[in-house]
Amino acid sequence: MTDMERRGRATEAFFGRRKGKALREQQAETLNSLLPAFLIDLTAAPPEPLTSLLPVPVERLRLEIGFGGGEHLIHRALETPSTGFIGVEPFVNSMQKLLSRIGETGASNIRVYNDDATQLLDWLPDSSLDQIDLLYPDPWPKRKHWKRRFVSKTNLDRFHRVLKPGGLFCFASDIDTYVNWTLIKCRGHGGFDWIADNAADWLTPYEGWPSTRYEAKARREGRSSAYLTFKKI
């Protein structure tokens, strides 16, 4: 990392919670026993090819930033075992939930990172990912906090670097201002093409989409969701 990159890193911060209620003894044991086996070590150089992060052969690599309870990530991993999944989630309780599900299902095509996603993005090699998912990220609804939103020029630069040519960035949210924000940021970036011909293209959930608790909450509160897909150009 160059001096300029270090100065840039110093201006960034992770704004989300890292811990919720205390884990029960069994939950803590699950976390402590499974995390080392699935955690990506950023102090080591990325393997070549990057797919060798996984202990099973995979054809594609897909990153999910902020996987929450892990419902979507574990669903996709079991649905497409030929794809390798990297999940990022600093929230300890969420990481425990995902690892518990991995233990129950035996999913072996998942690796995780438990800190700031920008650190992982900067570690990844150029053109190494087929898809990045950012699903129901924290909207930071107050205008004074919008600068904390994960979709930014800097992070879109990161996405563009690590995605393969034609790779996808998928974004879902129930917050209109964040949907509009993302459309404007991606259009202004110039490296992404929004794949949409009509309203159904962003109002219809992704193929094979499992409803998540965040989506269910939005429905209960009367909010609809948008599902945006951008292709790297």
C-alpha positions in Angstrom: 0.0 0.0 0.0 1.4 3.4 -1.0 1.7 6.4 1.4 -1.2 8.0 -0.5 -3.3 4.9 -0.1 -2.5 4.9 3.7 -3.6 8.5 4.0 -6.8 7.6 2.2 -7.4 4.6 4.5 -7.0 6.9 7.5 -9.9 9.0 6.4 -12.2 6.0 6.2 -14.1 4.4 9.1 -16.5 1.6 9.8 -19.6 3.1 11.2 -21.8 0.0 12.0 -22.2 -2.0 15.2 -19.8 -4.8 15.8 -21.6 -6.5 18.8 -25.1 -6.9 19.9 -26.3 -9.0 22.9 -23.8 -11.3 24.4 -23.5 -14.7 22.7 -24.6 -17.7 24.7 -21.8 -20.2 25.6 -22.6 -22.6 22.8 -22.9 -19.7 20.2 -19.5 -18.4 21.3 -18.0 -21.9 21.0 -19.4 -22.2 17.4 -17.9 -18.8 16.5 -14.5 -19.6 18.0 -14.3 -23.1 16.5 -15.5 -22.4 13.0 -14.3 -18.8 12.3 -10.6 -19.7 11.9 -11.3 -22.3 9.3 -13.4 -19.9 7.1 -11.7 -16.5 7.8 -9.7 -14.9 5.0 -6.2 -13.9 6.2 -5.4 -10.5 4.7 -1.8 -10.6 6.0 -1.1 -13.3 3.4 -0.9 -12.6 -0.3 -4.0 -13.5 -2.3 -3.7 -17.0 -3.8 -3.3 -17.6 -7.5 -5.8 -18.3 -8.7 -8.1 -16.7 -6.2 -10.6 -19.5 -6.5 -8.1 -21.6 -4.5 -9.3 -19.8 -1.4 -12.0 -22.4 -1.4 -11.3 -26.1 -0.6 -13.7 -27.2 -3.4 -13.4 -26.4 -7.1 -15.5 -23.4 -8.1 -16.1 -21.6 -11.4 -17.1 -18.2 -10.2 -16.5 -15.9 -7.2 -19.2 -13.7 -5.7 -18.8 -11.2 -2.8 -21.6 -10.2 -0.5 -20.9 -7.1 1.6 -22.8 -7.0 4.9 -24.6 -10.3 4.9 -26.7 -9.6 8.0 -28.3 -12.8 9.2 -26.7 -14.7 6.3 -30.1 -15.9 4.9 -29.2 -14.8 1.4 -25.6 -15.9 1.4 -26.3 -19.5 2.7 -29.2 -19.8 0.3 -27.1 -18.8 -2.7 -24.1 -21.0 -1.6 -26.4 -24.1 -1.4 -28.2 -23.2 -4.6 -25.0 -22.8 -6.7 -22.2 -25.0 -5.3 -20.0 -24.3 -8.4 -19.7 -20.6 -7.2 -17.4 -19.6 -4.4 -18.8 -17.0 -2.0 -17.0 -14.4 0.1 -19.2 -12.9 2.8 -18.2 -9.7 4.8 -19.8 -8.9 8.1 -18.2 -7.1 11.1 -21.2 -7.7 13.3 -20.2 -10.6 15.6 -23.8 -11.9 16.2 -24.4 -12.1 12.4 -21.1 -13.9 11.8 -22.1 -16.5 14.5 -25.5 -17.1 12.8 -23.8 -17.7 9.4 -21.2 -20.0 10.8 -23.8 -21.9 12.6 -25.7 -22.4 9.3 -22.5 -23.5 7.6 -22.0 -26.1 10.3 -25.6 -27.3 9.9 -25.5 -27.5 6.1 -21.9 -28.4 5.4 -21.6 -25.6 2.9 -17.9 -25.5 1.9 -18.0 -22.9 -0.8 -18.0 -19.9 1.6 -15.2 -17.8 3.0 -15.7 -14.8 5.3 -14.1 -11.6 6.5 -15.1 -10.0 9.8 -13.9 -6.4 9.4 -14.2 -3.4 7.1 -15.1 -4.5 3.6 -12.8 -1.9 2.1 -9.9 -3.7 3.5 -10.9 -6.9 1.7 -11.6 -5.0 -1.5 -8.1 -3.5 -1.5 -6.6 -6.9 -0.9 -8.4 -8.6 -3.8 -6.6 -8.8 -7.1 -7.7 -6.9 -10.2 -10.6 -8.5 -12.2 -11.0 -11.4 -9.7 -14.7 -11.3 -8.9 -17.8 -12.2 -11.1 -20.3 -10.4 -8.9 -20.6 -8.1 -5.9 -23.9 -8.0 -3.8 -24.8 -5.1 -1.6 -28.2 -5.9 -0.2 -30.2 -3.7 2.1 -27.1 -1.8 3.3 -27.4 0.7 6.2 -29.2 3.7 4.4 -27.9 6.4 6.9 -31.2 8.3 6.3 -30.2 11.6 7.8 -28.7 13.9 5.2 -25.7 14.7 7.4 -24.8 11.0 7.4 -25.1 10.3 3.7 -21.3 10.5 3.4 -21.3 7.2 5.4 -23.2 5.3 2.8 -21.1 2.5 1.3 -21.9 3.5 -2.3 -19.4 6.2 -3.1 -17.0 7.2 -5.8 -14.1 5.6 -3.9 -15.9 2.3 -3.3 -17.3 2.2 -6.9 -13.6 2.5 -8.0 -12.9 -0.5 -5.8 -15.7 -2.4 -7.3 -14.7 -1.6 -10.8 -11.1 -2.7 -10.2 -11.9 -6.1 -8.7 -14.8 -7.1 -11.0 -14.1 -9.0 -14.1 -15.1 -7.4 -17.4 -18.9 -7.7 -17.6 -19.0 -8.5 -13.9 -22.1 -7.5 -11.9 -22.8 -5.1 -9.0 -26.2 -5.9 -7.5 -27.8 -3.5 -5.1 -31.1 -3.9 -3.2 -32.8 -1.4 -0.9 -36.2 -0.3 0.3 -35.1 3.3 0.9 -35.9 5.5 -2.1 -33.2 8.1 -1.3 -30.5 5.4 -1.3 -31.8 3.9 -4.5 -31.7 7.2 -6.2 -28.3 7.9 -4.6 -26.9 4.7 -6.0 -28.3 5.3 -9.5 -26.7 8.8 -9.6 -23.4 7.6 -8.2 -23.1 4.8 -10.7 -24.1 7.0 -13.6 -21.6 9.6 -12.5 -18.8 7.0 -12.1 -19.0 6.0 -15.8 -17.7 2.5 -15.3 -21.1 0.8 -14.8 -24.1 0.3 -17.1 -27.5 0.0 -15.4 -29.2 -3.1 -16.8 -32.9 -2.1 -17.0 -35.3 -1.7 -19.8 -38.5 -1.1 -17.8 -39.8 -0.8 -14.3 -40.2 -4.6 -13.9 -36.5 -4.9 -14.2 -35.9 -3.1 -10.9 -39.1 -3.9 -9.1 -38.8 -7.7 -9.6 -36.6 -9.6 -7.1 -33.5 -11.3 -8.5 -34.0 -14.8 -9.8 -34.1 -17.3 -7.0 -34.3 -14.5 -4.4 -35.0 -15.7 -0.9 -36.9 -13.1 1.1 -34.9 -11.8 4.0 -35.9 -10.4 7.4 -35.0 -6.9 6.2 -37.3 -7.2 3.2 -40.1 -8.6 5.4 -39.7 -5.6 7.8 -39.9 -3.2 4.8 -43.1 -4.9 3.6 -44.7 -4.7 7.1 -43.8 -1.0 7.2 -45.3 -0.4 3.7 -42.1 0.1 1.8 -41.4 -1.6 -1.6 -37.9 -2.6 -2.7 -35.8 -1.9 -5.7 -33.3 -4.4 -7.1 -30.7 -2.7 -9.2 -28.1 -4.5 -11.4 -25.1 -2.8 -12.9 -22.6 -4.3 -15.3 -18.9 -3.3 -15.4 -18.0 -1.5 -18.6 
